[in-house]
Amino acid sequence: MRLIPIFRLPLPRRADVAAFIKRHEPYCVQLSASLRRSVGGAFAVLDDGADVAADSGGNSFAARLCGVISFRRTLLLCLPFAEPALPADSKVRDERSVRQRAFSAALSAFFEGVRQGAPDGSAGTDGVPVFPPACVNGCAGGAALVLDVLAAHGAAPVQTNRYDLMRLDRRRFQACAAVPLESGGQIVRFGKSPPPDELHSLLELQKAYEIEEVLPAHIPFDEHLCRLRLMHTLRTQAVYALRVLPAGSAAAPLFAAKAGTSADGFQCAQLGGVYTRPEFRWRQYGYAVVRALLCRILHEKKSAVLFVKKENAAAAGLYRKLGFQKISDYTIAYFHHNP
């Protein structure tokens, strides 16, 4: 098993990597989006022990390619061989187990090189591998392999969140009707530079979302960073919100719920930032704003995914109502990290 820097690959082999990611994209949209921007810090996982035949041009790279992993501040992964499966053929199970052990050994050697300051293939990339990463982000099986190797090198996460990864079923979504909004309710799609009053209201919603749903326990809330993250999202992603006028109030309209994309892959978009103010919950505002966002996404992409905390039954119920179905377990593990 080898980890090969993608930036060193010739263009035809990079195309093989892109084709691999597209096949598995619903399970790794954040990694896919990262690779669309830059391959710096990203590595192809090649199984040299695989008994495969070359194509007509003598190329066996695509057949040996079994994963992709990106080493930056956030470690992103696509390792299909690590995910739980129950094939009927015991030979297939044995091959998967051998591949997992080989990958763990290769990753351990790689991390040892990072700790010594000379990771194989990092020179010349625009994403230098970091040890330990700030977080590990990916499907549960692959994340578990990576976390085991990190633990063997003395790096343990300070917080691990477990999620259900869900994918949109287009046919089910097409049967989801729009819901009437209360008087004055309006869905807003934001541009890159919203008016100051709208930005202020949206920032208040973003602050509540980060504090309640996002920040790990060991990281204090920072309003300046929150604002920077929101401005970056507005520049690079789709952001929708539901604006209401509080009943019996002369106050300006405020945003009661929001939803957006957090990663834009080749064929699939990942939703993120879905949040409804507590005082406006159970009014179908979340349903309305996510539905509007999905209508926009499906004009451009084949599908959409999201991950939801396992303990958040209300959110999971909303997503199932909109046509999402669980496809995998998902893990995000956070480490103490000095940038």
C-alpha positions as CSV (number, residue, x, y, z in Angstrom):
1,M,0.0,0.0,0.0
2,R,1.3,3.4,-1.0
3,L,0.2,7.0,-0.5
4,I,1.1,9.0,-3.7
5,P,0.9,12.8,-3.8
6,I,-1.8,13.6,-6.4
7,F,0.0,16.7,-7.6
8,R,2.9,14.4,-8.8
9,L,0.6,12.3,-10.9
10,P,0.3,12.8,-14.7
11,L,-3.0,14.2,-15.9
12,P,-4.5,10.9,-17.0
13,R,-3.9,9.4,-13.5
14,R,-5.4,12.6,-12.0
15,A,-8.4,11.9,-14.1
16,D,-8.6,8.4,-12.7
17,V,-8.6,9.9,-9.2
18,A,-11.4,12.3,-10.2
19,A,-13.4,9.3,-11.6
20,F,-12.9,7.4,-8.3
21,I,-14.1,10.3,-6.3
22,K,-17.2,10.8,-8.5
23,R,-18.1,7.2,-8.0
24,H,-18.0,7.5,-4.2
25,E,-18.9,11.2,-3.9
26,P,-22.0,11.0,-1.7
27,Y,-19.7,9.6,1.0
28,C,-17.0,12.3,0.7
29,V,-18.5,15.5,-0.7
30,Q,-16.2,17.7,1.5
31,L,-13.1,15.9,0.1
32,S,-14.5,16.2,-3.4
33,A,-15.0,19.9,-3.0
34,S,-11.5,20.3,-1.6
35,L,-10.0,18.4,-4.6
36,R,-11.9,20.6,-7.0
37,R,-10.1,23.6,-5.6
38,S,-6.6,22.1,-5.2
39,V,-4.9,18.7,-4.9
40,G,-2.2,20.1,-2.6
41,G,-1.9,17.9,0.5
42,A,-4.1,15.1,-1.1
43,F,-2.8,11.6,-1.7
44,A,-4.0,8.6,-3.8
45,V,-4.1,5.3,-1.8
46,L,-2.7,2.6,-4.1
47,D,-2.8,-1.1,-3.4
48,D,0.3,-2.6,-4.8
49,G,-0.7,-6.0,-3.5
50,A,-3.9,-6.2,-5.5
51,D,-4.0,-8.8,-8.2
52,V,-5.4,-6.7,-11.1
53,A,-5.1,-6.6,-14.8
54,A,-3.9,-3.5,-16.7
55,D,-6.2,-1.9,-19.3
56,S,-5.4,-1.9,-23.1
57,G,-2.9,0.9,-22.6
58,G,-1.0,-1.0,-19.9
59,N,-2.4,1.1,-17.1
60,S,-3.3,-0.7,-13.8
61,F,-3.5,2.5,-11.7
62,A,-7.3,2.8,-11.7
63,A,-7.7,-0.8,-10.7
64,R,-5.2,-0.4,-7.8
65,L,-6.6,2.9,-6.6
66,C,-8.6,2.1,-3.5
67,G,-8.8,5.5,-1.7
68,V,-8.0,9.2,-1.4
69,I,-7.0,11.0,1.7
70,S,-6.2,14.7,2.2
71,F,-3.8,15.9,5.0
72,R,-4.4,19.5,5.9
73,R,-5.7,21.1,9.1
74,T,-8.8,18.9,8.6
75,L,-8.1,15.4,7.5
76,L,-10.6,14.3,4.9
77,L,-10.9,10.7,3.6
78,C,-12.5,8.4,1.1
79,L,-11.7,4.8,2.0
80,P,-14.5,2.5,0.7
81,F,-12.6,-0.6,1.7
82,A,-12.8,0.4,5.4
83,E,-16.6,0.7,5.5
84,P,-18.7,-2.0,7.1
85,A,-20.0,-4.6,4.6
86,L,-21.3,-8.1,4.8
87,P,-20.5,-9.7,1.4
88,A,-21.5,-13.3,1.0
89,D,-18.0,-14.2,-0.3
90,S,-15.6,-14.7,2.6
91,K,-12.7,-14.1,0.2
92,V,-13.9,-10.6,-0.3
93,R,-14.1,-10.0,3.4
94,D,-10.5,-11.3,3.8
95,E,-9.3,-9.1,1.0
96,R,-10.9,-6.1,2.7
97,S,-9.2,-7.0,6.0
98,V,-5.8,-7.3,4.4
99,R,-6.3,-4.0,2.7
100,Q,-7.2,-2.3,5.9
101,R,-4.1,-3.6,7.7
102,A,-1.9,-2.6,4.8
103,F,-3.4,0.9,4.8
104,S,-2.9,1.3,8.6
105,A,0.8,0.4,8.2
106,A,1.3,2.8,5.3
107,L,-0.5,5.6,7.2
108,S,1.5,4.9,10.3
109,A,4.7,5.3,8.3
110,F,3.4,8.5,6.7
111,F,2.6,10.0,10.1
112,E,6.0,9.1,11.4
113,G,7.5,11.0,8.5
114,V,5.3,14.0,9.3
115,R,6.4,14.0,12.9
116,Q,10.0,14.0,11.8
117,G,9.4,16.9,9.6
118,A,9.9,15.2,6.2
119,P,6.6,13.6,5.1
120,D,7.0,11.7,1.8
121,G,5.7,13.8,-1.0
122,S,4.8,16.9,1.0
123,A,7.4,19.2,-0.6
124,G,6.0,21.3,-3.3
125,T,2.3,20.9,-2.2
126,D,0.2,23.9,-1.2
127,G,-1.2,21.8,1.7
128,V,1.5,20.6,4.1
129,P,0.4,17.7,6.3
130,V,-0.3,18.5,9.9
131,F,0.1,16.2,12.9
132,P,-2.2,15.9,14.7
133,P,-4.9,17.3,12.5
134,A,-7.4,19.7,14.0
135,C,-10.1,17.1,13.1
136,V,-10.7,13.9,11.2
137,N,-13.8,14.0,9.0
138,G,-15.3,11.1,7.1
139,C,-17.4,7.9,7.0
140,A,-17.1,6.0,10.3
141,G,-15.1,3.0,9.0
142,G,-12.4,5.0,7.4
143,A,-12.3,7.5,10.3
144,A,-11.9,4.6,12.8
145,L,-8.8,3.3,10.9
146,V,-7.3,6.8,10.9
147,L,-8.1,7.4,14.6
148,D,-6.5,4.0,15.5
149,V,-3.3,5.0,13.8
150,L,-3.3,8.4,15.4
151,A,-3.8,6.9,18.8
152,A,-0.8,4.6,18.2
153,H,1.2,7.8,17.7
154,G,0.0,9.3,20.9
155,A,-2.8,11.6,19.4
156,A,-6.2,11.1,20.9
157,P,-9.3,13.3,20.0
158,V,-10.7,15.5,22.7
159,Q,-14.2,15.1,21.3
160,T,-15.8,12.7,18.8
161,N,-19.2,13.4,17.3
162,R,-21.3,10.6,15.6
163,Y,-23.6,11.3,12.8
164,D,-25.9,9.7,10.3
165,L,-24.9,10.5,6.7
166,M,-28.1,10.9,4.6
167,R,-28.6,11.2,0.8
168,L,-31.5,12.8,-0.9
169,D,-33.8,10.5,-2.9
170,R,-35.0,12.7,-5.8
171,R,-38.2,10.9,-6.4
172,R,-39.2,11.2,-2.8
173,F,-38.3,14.9,-2.7
174,Q,-40.4,15.6,-5.8
175,A,-43.4,14.4,-3.9
176,C,-42.7,17.0,-1.1
177,A,-45.2,19.9,-1.5
178,A,-44.5,23.4,-0.5
179,V,-46.0,24.6,2.8
180,P,-47.9,27.8,3.3
181,L,-45.9,30.4,5.4
182,E,-47.4,32.5,8.1
183,S,-48.3,36.0,7.2
184,G,-45.2,37.9,6.2
185,G,-43.0,34.9,5.9
186,Q,-40.6,35.0,3.0
187,I,-37.7,32.8,1.7
188,V,-34.6,34.9,1.0
189,R,-31.6,33.7,-1.1
190,F,-28.6,35.7,-0.1
191,G,-26.0,37.2,-2.4
192,K,-22.3,37.7,-1.6
193,S,-22.9,41.1,0.1
194,P,-26.3,41.4,1.8
195,P,-27.6,44.7,3.1
196,P,-26.3,45.6,6.6
197,D,-29.6,45.0,8.4
198,E,-30.0,41.6,6.8
199,L,-26.4,40.6,7.5
200,H,-26.9,41.6,11.1
201,S,-30.0,39.4,11.5
202,L,-28.3,36.5,9.7
203,L,-25.2,36.8,11.9
204,E,-27.3,36.5,15.0
205,L,-28.8,33.3,13.6
206,Q,-25.3,32.0,12.7
207,K,-24.0,32.7,16.2
208,A,-26.8,30.7,17.8
209,Y,-26.2,27.9,15.3
210,E,-22.4,27.7,16.0
211,I,-22.9,27.8,19.7
212,E,-25.6,25.2,19.8
213,E,-24.6,22.8,17.0
214,V,-21.0,23.3,15.8
215,L,-18.3,24.3,18.2
216,P,-16.7,21.4,20.2
217,A,-16.5,21.9,23.9
218,H,-12.8,22.8,24.0
219,I,-13.1,25.7,21.6
220,P,-14.7,29.0,22.9
221,F,-17.0,31.0,20.8
222,D,-15.3,33.9,18.9
223,E,-17.7,36.4,17.4
224,H,-15.1,37.8,15.0
225,L,-14.3,34.3,13.6
226,C,-18.0,33.6,13.4
227,R,-18.5,36.7,11.2
228,L,-15.5,35.7,9.0
229,R,-16.9,32.2,8.5
230,L,-20.3,33.6,7.6
231,M,-18.8,36.1,5.1
232,H,-16.8,33.2,3.5
233,T,-19.9,31.1,3.3
234,L,-21.8,33.9,1.6
235,R,-19.0,34.3,-1.0
236,T,-18.6,30.6,-1.8
237,Q,-21.9,28.8,-1.0
238,A,-25.7,29.0,-1.4
239,V,-27.4,30.5,1.7
240,Y,-31.2,30.7,2.2
241,A,-33.2,32.0,5.1
242,L,-36.8,32.5,6.1
243,R,-37.6,36.1,7.1
244,V,-40.6,36.8,9.4
245,L,-42.1,39.9,11.0
246,P,-42.6,39.2,14.7
247,A,-46.3,39.4,15.6
248,G,-47.4,42.5,17.4
249,S,-44.0,44.1,17.1
250,A,-42.8,47.2,15.4
251,A,-39.3,45.7,15.1
252,A,-37.8,45.1,11.7
253,P,-38.2,41.6,10.2
254,L,-35.8,38.9,11.4
255,F,-34.6,35.6,10.1
256,A,-36.2,32.6,11.9
257,A,-34.5,29.8,10.0
258,K,-31.6,29.2,7.6
259,A,-30.0,26.5,5.5
260,G,-27.1,26.4,3.0
261,T,-24.5,24.4,1.3
262,S,-21.2,23.6,3.0
263,A,-19.4,21.8,0.2
264,D,-19.9,21.7,-3.6
265,G,-18.7,18.5,-5.2
266,F,-18.6,17.4,-8.8
267,Q,-22.1,16.0,-8.9
268,C,-23.3,16.3,-5.3
269,A,-23.8,19.2,-2.9
270,Q,-23.5,18.9,0.9
271,L,-26.0,20.8,3.1
272,G,-24.9,22.6,6.3
273,G,-25.8,25.4,8.6
274,V,-29.4,24.2,8.9
275,Y,-30.9,26.0,12.0
276,T,-34.2,27.4,13.3
277,R,-34.4,29.7,16.3
278,P,-36.0,27.9,19.2
279,E,-39.0,30.2,19.4
280,F,-39.9,29.5,15.8
281,R,-39.6,25.7,15.9
282,W,-42.4,23.3,15.0
283,R,-43.9,25.7,12.4
284,Q,-42.3,24.0,9.4
285,Y,-39.9,26.9,8.8
286,G,-37.0,24.5,8.7
287,Y,-38.9,22.3,6.1
288,A,-39.7,25.4,4.0
289,V,-36.1,26.8,3.8
290,V,-34.4,23.4,3.2
291,R,-37.0,22.6,0.5
292,A,-36.2,25.9,-1.2
293,L,-32.5,25.2,-1.1
294,L,-32.9,21.7,-2.4
295,C,-35.0,23.0,-5.4
296,R,-32.1,25.2,-6.3
297,I,-29.4,22.4,-5.8
298,L,-31.2,19.9,-8.0
299,H,-31.2,22.3,-10.9
300,E,-27.4,22.0,-10.9
301,K,-26.5,18.7,-9.2
302,K,-27.6,15.1,-9.3
303,S,-28.1,14.8,-5.6
304,A,-27.5,16.3,-2.1
305,V,-26.2,14.9,1.2
306,L,-26.0,16.0,4.8
307,F,-25.1,14.5,8.1
308,V,-27.1,14.8,11.3
309,K,-26.2,14.0,14.9
310,K,-27.5,10.7,16.0
311,E,-29.2,12.1,19.0
312,N,-31.0,14.8,17.0
313,A,-34.2,12.9,16.2
314,A,-36.2,16.0,15.3
315,A,-33.8,17.1,12.6
316,A,-33.5,13.5,11.2
317,G,-37.3,13.4,11.0
318,L,-37.3,16.6,9.0
319,Y,-34.8,15.3,6.6
320,R,-36.6,12.0,6.1
321,K,-39.8,13.9,5.4
322,L,-37.9,15.8,2.6
323,G,-36.7,12.5,1.1
324,F,-33.3,11.9,2.7
325,Q,-32.3,8.3,3.6
326,K,-29.3,7.2,5.7
327,I,-26.5,5.7,3.7
328,S,-23.6,5.5,6.3
329,D,-22.4,6.3,9.7
330,Y,-20.2,9.4,9.9
331,T,-17.6,10.7,12.3
332,I,-16.0,14.0,13.1
333,A,-13.2,13.8,15.7
334,Y,-11.6,17.0,17.1
335,F,-8.0,17.3,18.5
336,H,-6.3,20.0,20.4
337,H,-4.4,21.8,17.8
338,N,-2.2,24.9,17.7
339,P,-2.5,26.6,14.2
